[in-house]
Amino acid sequence: MPDIQLWLATRGERIMFIYGQNDPWSAGAFELGSADDSYKLVVPDGNHGSFIGALPDAERQAAMSTVYRWGGGDAVAPARKATPDVPEDWRIDLERRVPL
């Protein structure tokens, strides 16, 4: 992992890390160093299953705009709700790892 951290800090670009505030893995989170156009975001009260849609509104919009820009699309992403629309049987409780 040190070689990945070195690459990220010295030559990384267009990287977005999304961590959960309550995820124990966040303690070993990568540091961006001088990575160009890169972001480290934390979902308040989030866990290991945190994702871009669970960010607070302003951060979510900024993150989505960045992803759209990276992809060559419009810099302003459409508004999204925090919970993705997926069939009920696809949703899982990420704390217990069982179907809801």
All heavy atoms as an XYZ file, in Angstrom:
778
protein
N       0.795     -1.199      0.000
C       0.000      0.000      0.000
C       0.847      1.277      0.000
O       0.387      2.281     -0.529
C      -0.960     -0.011      1.174
C      -1.991     -1.153      1.137
S      -2.834     -1.355     -0.434
C      -4.008     -0.062     -0.394
N       2.041      1.268      0.567
C       2.832      2.500      0.520
C       3.113      2.972     -0.912
O       3.145      4.180     -1.163
C       4.134      2.133      1.242
C       3.743      1.024      2.156
C       2.693      0.248      1.405
N       3.297      2.034     -1.849
C       3.556      2.450     -3.222
C       2.322      3.105     -3.845
O       2.431      4.055     -4.622
C       4.052      1.292     -4.080
C       3.131      0.084     -4.067
O       2.359     -0.067     -3.109
O       3.187     -0.710     -5.021
N       1.132      2.646     -3.478
C      -0.096      3.266     -3.974
C      -0.261      4.650     -3.364
O      -0.607      5.609     -4.054
C      -1.321      2.380     -3.676
C      -1.194      1.072     -4.461
C      -2.615      3.114     -3.996
C      -2.200      0.031     -4.103
N       0.013      4.768     -2.068
C      -0.074      6.079     -1.408
C       0.901      7.059     -2.045
O       0.556      8.214     -2.293
C       0.199      5.953      0.089
C       0.152      7.268      0.850
C      -1.209      7.941      0.800
O      -2.177      7.408      1.295
N      -1.278      9.123      0.214
N       2.113      6.612     -2.364
C       3.098      7.482     -2.998
C       2.618      7.931     -4.375
O       2.704      9.107     -4.721
C       4.451      6.771     -3.104
C       5.558      7.561     -3.803
C       5.865      8.844     -3.037
C       6.802      6.708     -3.959
N       2.097      6.987     -5.171
C       1.589      7.343     -6.498
C       0.455      8.357     -6.377
O       0.429      9.356     -7.085
C       1.090      6.099     -7.239
C       0.413      6.454     -8.518
C       0.995      6.674     -9.729
C      -0.996      6.686     -8.701
N       0.044      7.029    -10.656
C      -1.184      7.039    -10.052
C      -2.098      6.630     -7.861
C      -2.441      7.337    -10.574
C      -3.343      6.928     -8.376
C      -3.509      7.271     -9.720
N      -0.475      8.096     -5.477
C      -1.612      9.000     -5.291
C      -1.140     10.398     -4.927
O      -1.580     11.393     -5.507
C      -2.553      8.454     -4.214
C      -3.729      9.336     -3.835
C      -4.676      9.494     -5.017
C      -4.463      8.742     -2.648
N      -0.227     10.479     -3.978
C       0.237     11.768     -3.474
C       1.093     12.531     -4.475
O       1.178     13.754     -4.406
C       1.015     11.567     -2.178
N       1.716     11.833     -5.424
C       2.635     12.510     -6.338
C       2.143     12.591     -7.777
O       2.480     13.522     -8.495
C       4.007     11.819     -6.329
O       3.847     10.452     -6.722
C       4.649     11.906     -4.958
N       1.350     11.607     -8.210
C       0.930     11.594     -9.616
C      -0.556     11.331     -9.815
O      -1.030     11.290    -10.946
C       1.740     10.527    -10.368
C       3.195     10.878    -10.387
C       4.096      9.981    -11.171
N       3.472      9.005    -12.015
C       3.930      7.765    -12.187
N       5.007      7.380    -11.563
N       3.326      6.930    -12.984
N      -1.291     11.137     -8.744
C      -2.715     10.848     -8.868
C      -3.500     12.034     -9.409
O      -3.121     13.185     -9.213
N      -4.574     11.742    -10.105
C      -5.477     12.792    -10.581
C      -6.860     12.203    -10.792
O      -7.019     11.017    -11.058
C      -4.972     13.441    -11.866
C      -4.884     12.508    -13.041
C      -4.374     13.218    -14.292
O      -3.404     13.965    -14.198
O      -4.983     12.998    -15.354
N      -7.863     13.067    -10.623
C      -9.265     12.679    -10.777
C      -9.624     11.459     -9.924
O     -10.145     10.461    -10.405
C      -9.595     12.420    -12.242
C      -9.508     13.658    -13.082
C      -9.946     13.394    -14.490
N      -9.884     14.631    -15.258
C     -10.228     14.718    -16.519
N     -10.659     13.665    -17.167
N     -10.142     15.865    -17.134
N      -9.351     11.572     -8.651
C      -9.652     10.517     -7.683
C     -10.684     11.069     -6.703
O     -10.572     12.203     -6.247
C      -8.388     10.096     -6.893
C      -7.243      9.698     -7.821
C      -8.712      9.015     -5.877
C      -7.445      8.416     -8.573
N     -11.683     10.250     -6.376
C     -12.669     10.657     -5.383
C     -12.865      9.505     -4.405
O     -13.279      8.423     -4.792
C     -14.002     11.013     -6.044
C     -15.026     11.537     -5.057
S     -16.590     12.042     -5.839
C     -16.064     13.411     -6.839
N     -12.519      9.769     -3.160
C     -12.743      8.797     -2.093
C     -13.959      9.234     -1.300
O     -14.083     10.408     -0.944
C     -11.543      8.724     -1.140
C     -10.308      8.144     -1.747
C      -9.208      8.931     -2.012
C     -10.248      6.789     -2.052
C      -8.065      8.397     -2.560
C      -9.109      6.245     -2.602
C      -8.012      7.044     -2.857
N     -14.844      8.307     -1.009
C     -16.012      8.589     -0.174
C     -15.961      7.620      0.996
O     -16.055      6.405      0.816
C     -17.322      8.442     -0.960
C     -17.310      9.413     -2.141
C     -18.524      8.671     -0.050
C     -18.469      9.277     -3.082
N     -15.787      8.172      2.176
C     -15.686      7.381      3.395
C     -16.898      7.634      4.279
O     -17.527      8.680      4.197
C     -14.421      7.764      4.173
C     -13.131      7.404      3.477
C     -12.393      8.366      2.794
C     -12.653      6.101      3.500
C     -11.203      8.035      2.159
C     -11.466      5.763      2.871
C     -10.747      6.738      2.198
O      -9.573      6.407      1.575
N     -17.196      6.683      5.142
C     -18.231      6.869      6.149
C     -17.591      7.300      7.454
O     -16.552      6.768      7.841
N     -18.204      8.245      8.120
C     -17.677      8.758      9.386
C     -17.494      7.643     10.410
O     -16.540      7.650     11.177
C     -18.632      9.821      9.935
C     -18.233     10.379     11.286
C     -19.271     11.341     11.838
O     -20.345     11.501     11.292
N     -18.935     11.983     12.928
N     -18.405      6.675     10.421
C     -18.359      5.604     11.415
C     -17.743      4.317     10.877
O     -17.898      3.266     11.480
C     -19.767      5.323     11.939
C     -20.355      6.536     12.627
O     -19.646      7.315     13.250
N     -21.649      6.722     12.490
N     -17.068      4.378      9.767
C     -16.425      3.211      9.182
C     -15.030      3.059      9.777
O     -14.206      3.961      9.645
C     -16.328      3.389      7.659
C     -15.693      2.209      6.962
O     -15.331      1.223      7.638
O     -15.560      2.266      5.731
N     -14.744      1.936     10.434
C     -13.411      1.768     11.008
C     -12.301      1.843      9.956
O     -11.188      2.207     10.256
C     -13.447      0.395     11.667
C     -14.805     -0.145     11.503
C     -15.619      0.815     10.699
N     -12.617      1.512      8.711
C     -11.604      1.571      7.652
C     -11.195      3.003      7.354
O     -10.141      3.245      6.763
C     -12.124      0.913      6.385
C     -12.170     -0.575      6.440
C     -12.393     -1.359      7.542
C     -12.017     -1.469      5.346
N     -12.400     -2.681      7.201
C     -12.168     -2.771      5.847
C     -11.788     -1.305      3.990
C     -12.080     -3.895      5.043
C     -11.705     -2.419      3.193
C     -11.835     -3.703      3.720
N     -12.002      3.977      7.742
C     -11.657      5.376      7.510
C     -10.398      5.776      8.274
O      -9.719      6.726      7.900
C     -12.816      6.296      7.901
O     -13.925      6.060      7.056
N     -10.080      5.043      9.327
C      -8.865      5.331     10.089
C      -7.621      5.137      9.224
O      -6.613      5.797      9.432
C      -8.792      4.437     11.320
N      -7.694      4.251      8.243
C      -6.575      4.016      7.331
C      -6.804      4.640      5.975
O      -6.258      4.157      4.975
N      -7.590      5.700      5.922
C      -7.936      6.333      4.650
C      -6.700      6.863      3.936
O      -5.736      7.290      4.565
C      -8.918      7.481      4.896
N      -6.748      6.832      2.614
C      -5.672      7.401      1.813
C      -5.665      8.912      1.970
O      -6.714      9.545      2.076
C      -5.860      7.069      0.328
C      -5.420      5.683     -0.036
C      -6.350      4.694     -0.280
C      -4.074      5.375     -0.147
C      -5.957      3.420     -0.616
C      -3.666      4.101     -0.484
C      -4.610      3.114     -0.727
N      -4.491      9.492      1.944
C      -4.337     10.936      1.934
C      -4.078     11.359      0.495
O      -3.318     10.714     -0.221
C      -3.188     11.365      2.839
C      -3.445     11.094      4.314
C      -4.691     11.786      4.841
O      -4.979     12.934      4.421
O      -5.382     11.192      5.669
N      -4.705     12.429      0.067
C      -4.599     12.867     -1.315
C      -3.246     13.479     -1.659
O      -2.848     13.470     -2.818
C      -5.714     13.869     -1.640
C      -7.122     13.298     -1.600
C      -8.138     14.407     -1.785
C      -7.291     12.227     -2.663
N      -2.541     14.007     -0.672
C      -1.270     14.657     -0.970
C      -1.501     15.765     -1.980
O      -2.375     16.591     -1.814
N      -0.754     15.752     -3.076
C      -0.927     16.784     -4.098
C      -1.621     16.233     -5.340
O      -1.403     16.725     -6.445
C       0.430     17.399     -4.457
O       1.301     16.391     -4.938
N      -2.440     15.218     -5.159
C      -3.195     14.652     -6.288
C      -4.044     15.748     -6.924
O      -4.724     16.494     -6.229
C      -4.067     13.494     -5.818
N      -3.984     15.850     -8.245
C      -4.725     16.879     -8.972
C      -6.203     16.540     -9.090
O      -6.553     15.387     -9.350
C      -4.154     17.044    -10.388
C      -2.775     17.664    -10.399
O      -2.470     18.448     -9.481
O      -1.993     17.352    -11.319
N      -7.036     17.560     -8.933
C      -8.476     17.428     -9.154
C      -9.035     16.193     -8.449
O      -9.744     15.386     -9.030
C      -8.768     17.381    -10.658
C     -10.223     17.660    -10.995
O     -10.970     18.141    -10.116
O     -10.611     17.379    -12.143
N      -8.691     16.028     -7.172
C      -9.077     14.850     -6.396
C      -9.735     15.268     -5.094
O      -9.481     16.359     -4.585
C      -7.846     13.983     -6.119
O      -7.314     13.500     -7.326
N     -10.583     14.380     -4.561
C     -11.418     14.745     -3.422
C     -11.541     13.589     -2.433
O     -11.607     12.434     -2.829
C     -12.826     15.135     -3.906
C     -12.754     16.207     -4.962
C     -12.614     15.876     -6.308
C     -12.774     17.546     -4.601
C     -12.515     16.855     -7.276
C     -12.674     18.538     -5.562
C     -12.543     18.183     -6.901
O     -12.433     19.158     -7.849
N     -11.600     13.952     -1.156
C     -11.849     13.005     -0.076
C     -13.077     13.517      0.665
O     -13.055     14.605      1.235
C     -10.637     12.933      0.849
C     -10.801     12.014      2.022
C      -9.510     12.025      2.839
C      -9.646     11.299      4.140
N      -8.402     11.385      4.929
N     -14.168     12.759      0.620
C     -15.437     13.171      1.208
C     -15.845     12.188      2.292
O     -15.564     10.988      2.191
C     -16.509     13.239      0.125
C     -16.157     14.143     -1.068
C     -17.094     13.884     -2.222
C     -16.204     15.587     -0.641
N     -16.521     12.686      3.302
C     -16.959     11.839      4.416
C     -18.464     11.986      4.600
O     -18.976     13.100      4.732
C     -16.225     12.216      5.719
C     -16.719     11.356      6.878
C     -14.718     12.064      5.548
N     -19.165     10.861      4.608
C     -20.611     10.837      4.841
C     -20.845     10.883      6.351
O     -20.405      9.977      7.065
C     -21.249      9.568      4.234
C     -22.720      9.478      4.602
C     -21.051      9.536      2.729
N     -21.500     11.936      6.853
C     -21.794     12.007      8.286
C     -22.608     10.789      8.738
O     -23.561     10.394      8.073
C     -22.615     13.291      8.431
C     -22.292     14.099      7.212
C     -22.027     13.093      6.124
N     -22.191     10.193      9.825
C     -22.840      9.006     10.393
C     -22.849      7.831      9.420
O     -23.582      6.868      9.620
C     -24.276      9.303     10.849
C     -24.313     10.304     11.986
O     -23.434     10.212     12.868
O     -25.194     11.176     11.990
N     -22.039      7.887      8.371
C     -21.989      6.815      7.390
C     -21.155      5.638      7.865
O     -20.343      5.747      8.780
N     -21.356      4.500      7.210
C     -20.607      3.293      7.530
C     -19.802      2.864      6.302
O     -19.587      3.637      5.376
C     -21.541      2.192      8.028
C     -22.595      1.844      6.996
O     -22.408      1.989      5.795
N     -23.731      1.379      7.467
N     -19.395      1.609      6.262
C     -18.579      1.109      5.156
C     -19.351      1.092      3.838
O     -18.754      1.058      2.773
C     -18.060     -0.295      5.496
C     -16.988     -0.770      4.579
N     -15.769     -0.135      4.471
C     -16.945     -1.811      3.713
C     -15.026     -0.771      3.588
N     -15.706     -1.782      3.112
N     -20.651      1.146      3.892
C     -21.469      1.149      2.681
C     -21.794      2.551      2.178
O     -22.671      2.722      1.341
N     -21.086      3.565      2.653
C     -21.363      4.939      2.233
C     -21.103      5.108      0.744
O     -20.226      4.471      0.170
C     -20.504      5.912      3.035
O     -20.888      5.887      4.391
N     -21.895      6.001      0.130
C     -21.789      6.227     -1.302
C     -22.122      7.679     -1.600
O     -22.583      8.415     -0.730
C     -22.707      5.265     -2.070
C     -24.169      5.419     -1.723
C     -25.023      6.077     -2.578
C     -24.671      4.914     -0.536
C     -26.366      6.225     -2.263
C     -26.015      5.053     -0.210
C     -26.872      5.718     -1.076
N     -21.881      8.084     -2.817
C     -22.018      9.485     -3.206
C     -23.427     10.032     -2.928
O     -23.588     11.165     -2.522
C     -21.614      9.671     -4.689
C     -21.284     11.120     -4.984
C     -22.668      9.116     -5.624
C     -20.584     11.315     -6.320
N     -24.441      9.221     -3.099
C     -25.811      9.657     -2.885
C     -26.166      9.908     -1.437
O     -27.175     10.527     -1.136
N     -25.335      9.458     -0.509
C     -25.607      9.648      0.915
C     -24.933     10.895      1.483
O     -25.103     11.205      2.652
C     -25.155      8.416      1.701
N     -24.173     11.600      0.648
C     -23.537     12.834      1.100
C     -24.597     13.907      1.337
O     -25.667     13.877      0.722
C     -22.550     13.332      0.045
C     -21.285     12.513     -0.124
C     -20.595     12.857     -1.445
C     -20.349     12.732      1.049
N     -24.313     14.895      2.190
C     -25.232     16.021      2.353
C     -25.436     16.707      0.999
O     -24.565     16.667      0.124
C     -24.505     16.940      3.337
C     -23.568     16.039      4.077
C     -23.163     14.983      3.091
N     -26.584     17.345      0.819
C     -26.984     17.903     -0.480
C     -25.893     18.685     -1.204
O     -25.607     18.417     -2.366
C     -28.224     18.783     -0.332
C     -29.480     17.977     -0.055
O     -29.486     16.763     -0.329
O     -30.450     18.574      0.438
N     -25.287     19.658     -0.544
C     -24.300     20.509     -1.215
C     -23.086     19.697     -1.659
O     -22.596     19.857     -2.781
C     -23.878     21.652     -0.306
N     -22.602     18.816     -0.790
C     -21.445     17.988     -1.146
C     -21.803     16.996     -2.242
O     -21.005     16.726     -3.135
C     -20.913     17.254      0.076
C     -20.198     18.150      1.052
C     -19.633     17.383      2.231
O     -19.621     16.137      2.209
O     -19.194     18.041      3.188
N     -23.006     16.441     -2.174
C     -23.442     15.484     -3.198
C     -23.502     16.165     -4.564
O     -23.019     15.624     -5.560
C     -24.796     14.876     -2.848
C     -25.241     13.836     -3.872
C     -26.551     13.157     -3.511
N     -27.660     14.091     -3.551
C     -28.324     14.525     -2.487
N     -28.013     14.112     -1.275
N     -29.318     15.385     -2.610
N     -24.078     17.362     -4.607
C     -24.159     18.087     -5.874
C     -22.769     18.415     -6.416
O     -22.520     18.269     -7.617
C     -24.981     19.372     -5.713
C     -26.459     19.134     -5.610
C     -27.024     18.495     -6.869
O     -26.646     18.822     -7.983
N     -27.927     17.549     -6.700
N     -21.864     18.846     -5.543
C     -20.498     19.152     -5.978
C     -19.793     17.894     -6.480
O     -19.114     17.924     -7.516
C     -19.715     19.785     -4.830
N     -19.966     16.793     -5.767
C     -19.325     15.535     -6.176
C     -19.894     15.047     -7.503
O     -19.139     14.622     -8.395
C     -19.509     14.478     -5.088
N     -21.206     15.091     -7.654
C     -21.819     14.649     -8.912
C     -21.404     15.553    -10.070
O     -21.131     15.066    -11.170
C     -23.336     14.611     -8.780
C     -23.856     13.506     -7.865
S     -23.428     11.851     -8.432
C     -24.334     11.779     -9.971
N     -21.323     16.844     -9.833
C     -20.864     17.763    -10.874
C     -19.440     17.414    -11.305
O     -19.113     17.452    -12.489
C     -20.912     19.208    -10.376
O     -22.238     19.630    -10.215
N     -18.608     17.063    -10.341
C     -17.232     16.675    -10.653
C     -17.200     15.410    -11.497
O     -16.486     15.347    -12.503
C     -16.435     16.463     -9.350
O     -16.405     17.700     -8.626
C     -15.025     15.997     -9.629
N     -17.983     14.421    -11.127
C     -18.019     13.163    -11.888
C     -18.520     13.427    -13.312
O     -17.944     12.913    -14.281
C     -18.887     12.108    -11.174
C     -19.108     10.891    -12.050
C     -18.238     11.710     -9.850
N     -19.549     14.237    -13.449
C     -20.056     14.577    -14.779
C     -18.978     15.300    -15.588
O     -18.791     15.036    -16.771
C     -21.311     15.446    -14.680
C     -22.578     14.647    -14.483
C     -22.872     14.085    -13.247
C     -23.471     14.459    -15.515
C     -24.032     13.352    -13.053
C     -24.639     13.732    -15.337
C     -24.909     13.176    -14.103
O     -26.052     12.449    -13.914
N     -18.279     16.234    -14.948
C     -17.219     16.969    -15.635
C     -16.110     16.028    -16.085
O     -15.625     16.108    -17.212
C     -16.654     18.058    -14.708
C     -15.544     18.886    -15.316
C     -15.120     20.027    -14.389
N     -14.854     19.650    -13.022
C     -13.727     19.084    -12.587
N     -12.756     18.800    -13.427
N     -13.573     18.803    -11.309
N     -15.704     15.107    -15.210
C     -14.675     14.134    -15.566
C     -15.099     13.308    -16.780
O     -14.284     12.927    -17.597
C     -14.383     13.195    -14.410
C     -13.621     13.795    -13.274
C     -12.939     14.985    -13.256
C     -13.467     13.240    -11.975
N     -12.369     15.194    -12.030
C     -12.661     14.135    -11.217
C     -13.911     12.071    -11.366
C     -12.301     13.886     -9.900
C     -13.551     11.819    -10.053
C     -12.756     12.719     -9.325
N     -16.374     13.029    -16.879
C     -16.884     12.227    -17.979
C     -17.159     13.024    -19.243
O     -17.634     12.474    -20.235
N     -16.883     14.321    -19.208
C     -17.086     15.148    -20.386
C     -18.501     15.673    -20.532
O     -18.853     16.227    -21.561
N     -19.325     15.499    -19.491
C     -20.703     15.968    -19.544
C     -20.850     17.340    -18.938
O     -19.870     18.034    -18.670
N     -22.091     17.735    -18.736
C     -22.375     19.019    -18.104
C     -21.777     19.039    -16.709
O     -21.791     18.041    -15.998
C     -23.886     19.257    -18.003
C     -24.521     19.429    -19.371
O     -23.810     19.866    -20.300
O     -25.716     19.116    -19.504
N     -21.279     20.196    -16.305
C     -20.654     20.324    -14.990
C     -21.673     20.302    -13.868
O     -21.324     20.070    -12.733
C     -19.834     21.605    -14.914
N     -22.940     20.521    -14.172
C     -23.966     20.523    -13.135
C     -24.781     19.246    -13.251
O     -25.398     18.975    -14.269
C     -24.882     21.754    -13.253
C     -25.962     21.724    -12.190
C     -24.064     23.029    -13.143
N     -24.742     18.460    -12.201
C     -25.461     17.197    -12.190
C     -26.904     17.417    -11.764
O     -27.207     18.341    -11.020
C     -24.792     16.229    -11.218
N     -27.814     16.565    -12.224
C     -29.197     16.681    -11.775
C     -29.316     16.361    -10.287
O     -28.502     15.629     -9.739
C     -29.927     15.628    -12.616
C     -28.880     14.667    -13.032
C     -27.601     15.443    -13.117
N     -30.324     16.923     -9.649
C     -30.557     16.629     -8.234
C     -30.894     15.160     -8.066
O     -31.593     14.571     -8.875
C     -31.690     17.507     -7.705
N     -30.373     14.555     -7.022
C     -30.633     13.146     -6.738
C     -31.043     12.998     -5.292
O     -30.605     13.742     -4.437
C     -29.358     12.314     -6.943
C     -28.812     12.373     -8.324
C     -29.668     11.577     -9.210
N     -28.835     10.638     -9.915
C     -29.261      9.908    -10.889
N     -30.491      9.998    -11.283
N     -28.478      9.074    -11.499
N     -31.845     11.999     -5.036
C     -32.168     11.715     -3.646
C     -31.106     10.796     -3.059
O     -30.366     10.145     -3.796
C     -33.555     11.138     -3.481
C     -34.035     10.238     -4.535
C     -35.486      9.925     -4.301
C     -35.664      8.446     -4.511
N     -36.970      7.973     -4.410
N     -31.027     10.771     -1.731
C     -29.952     10.039     -1.063
C     -30.079      8.531     -1.221
O     -29.097      7.826     -1.197
C     -29.914     10.405      0.418
N     -31.280      8.015     -1.382
C     -31.469      6.578     -1.511
C     -31.741      6.232     -2.971
O     -32.681      6.756     -3.552
C     -32.656      6.095     -0.642
O     -32.416      6.501      0.696
C     -32.804      4.588     -0.709
N     -30.921      5.380     -3.560
C     -31.152      5.052     -4.966
C     -32.440      4.259     -5.143
O     -32.884      3.559     -4.235
C     -29.929      4.204     -5.328
C     -29.454      3.643     -4.032
C     -29.816      4.660     -2.982
N     -33.066      4.398     -6.308
C     -34.268      3.631     -6.600
C     -33.859      2.246     -7.086
O     -33.418      2.082     -8.216
C     -35.096      4.331     -7.680
C     -35.727      5.609     -7.172
O     -36.127      5.628     -5.991
O     -35.806      6.568     -7.944
N     -33.941      1.291     -6.204
C     -33.645     -0.095     -6.558
C     -34.775     -0.964     -6.027
O     -35.453     -0.594     -5.070
C     -32.297     -0.580     -5.979
C     -31.136      0.212     -6.550
C     -32.282     -0.504     -4.470
N     -35.029     -2.103     -6.657
C     -36.085     -2.981     -6.152
C     -35.845     -3.345     -4.692
O     -34.702     -3.482     -4.259
C     -35.966     -4.221     -7.046
C     -35.281     -3.744     -8.272
C     -34.361     -2.640     -7.835
N     -36.917     -3.471     -3.934
C     -36.809     -3.774     -2.509
C     -35.948     -4.999     -2.234
O     -35.173     -5.014     -1.298
C     -38.202     -3.997     -1.896
C     -38.960     -2.724     -1.614
C     -38.286     -1.852     -0.572
O     -37.766     -2.379      0.422
O     -38.285     -0.630     -0.767
N     -36.070     -6.043     -3.071
C     -35.314     -7.264     -2.797
C     -33.826     -7.102     -3.097
O     -33.029     -7.964     -2.787
C     -35.895     -8.459     -3.555
C     -35.940     -8.241     -5.052
O     -35.938     -7.087     -5.508
O     -35.978     -9.251     -5.766
N     -33.414     -5.975     -3.691
C     -31.989     -5.707     -3.931
C     -31.356     -4.970     -2.773
O     -30.151     -4.945     -2.642
C     -31.805     -4.876     -5.182
C     -32.023     -5.609     -6.459
C     -32.677     -6.796     -6.642
C     -31.619     -5.184     -7.750
N     -32.699     -7.130     -7.957
C     -32.061     -6.156     -8.670
C     -30.935     -4.079     -8.222
C     -31.822     -6.044    -10.024
C     -30.714     -3.976     -9.568
C     -31.145     -4.954    -10.459
N     -32.179     -4.322     -1.948
C     -31.643     -3.548     -0.841
C     -31.177     -4.485      0.269
O     -31.817     -5.478      0.564
C     -32.701     -2.599     -0.291
C     -33.091     -1.559     -1.301
C     -34.085     -0.605     -0.733
N     -34.522      0.295     -1.791
C     -35.349      1.281     -1.618
N     -35.854      1.513     -0.433
N     -35.692      2.043     -2.626
N     -30.065     -4.143      0.872
C     -29.581     -4.931      2.005
C     -29.254     -3.997      3.148
O     -28.963     -2.820      2.948
C     -28.338     -5.779      1.648
C     -27.190     -4.878      1.165
C     -28.668     -6.838      0.627
C     -25.880     -5.599      1.032
N     -29.322     -4.519      4.322
C     -28.910     -3.780      5.500
C     -27.397     -3.969      5.589
O     -26.923     -5.050      5.903
C     -29.612     -4.334      6.734
C     -29.226     -3.610      8.004
O     -28.110     -3.039      8.059
O     -30.022     -3.619      8.944
N     -26.626     -2.920      5.285
C     -25.182     -3.050      5.220
C     -24.538     -3.274      6.585
O     -23.405     -3.715      6.671
C     -24.582     -1.818      4.545
C     -24.968     -1.682      3.079
C     -24.470     -0.355      2.526
C     -24.422     -2.836      2.255
N     -25.259     -2.979      7.651
C     -24.724     -3.251      8.971
C     -24.800     -4.745      9.291
O     -23.915     -5.314      9.881
C     -25.487     -2.465     10.030
C     -25.260     -0.971      9.962
C     -23.814     -0.613     10.221
O     -23.209     -1.167     11.155
O     -23.284      0.220      9.477
N     -25.902     -5.378      8.888
C     -26.105     -6.794      9.219
C     -25.824     -7.719      8.046
O     -25.763     -8.913      8.201
C     -27.535     -7.014      9.704
C     -27.796     -6.317     11.024
C     -29.193     -6.557     11.504
N     -30.121     -5.876     10.584
C     -31.365     -6.262     10.385
N     -31.839     -7.316     10.981
N     -32.135     -5.606      9.563
N     -25.683     -7.160      6.836
C     -25.390     -7.930      5.620
C     -26.453     -8.982      5.320
O     -26.138    -10.099      4.954
C     -24.025     -8.598      5.709
C     -22.885     -7.673      5.993
C     -22.360     -7.103      4.700
N     -21.085     -6.476      4.872
C     -20.881     -5.181      4.777
N     -21.854     -4.382      4.496
N     -19.702     -4.661      4.953
N     -27.698     -8.613      5.529
C     -28.801     -9.526      5.208
C     -29.837     -8.759      4.406
O     -29.952     -7.541      4.526
C     -29.465    -10.112      6.479
C     -28.492    -10.980      7.260
C     -30.018     -9.021      7.372
N     -30.618     -9.458      3.562
C     -31.686     -8.760      2.826
C     -32.672     -8.143      3.798
O     -32.942     -8.686      4.862
C     -32.338     -9.863      2.007
C     -31.304    -10.939      1.931
C     -30.506    -10.856      3.209
N     -33.211     -6.996      3.408
C     -34.238     -6.344      4.241
C     -35.554     -7.055      4.105
O     -35.875     -7.629      3.129
C     -34.404     -4.882      3.822
C     -33.235     -3.978      4.157
C     -33.477     -2.580      3.573
C     -33.048     -3.852      5.640
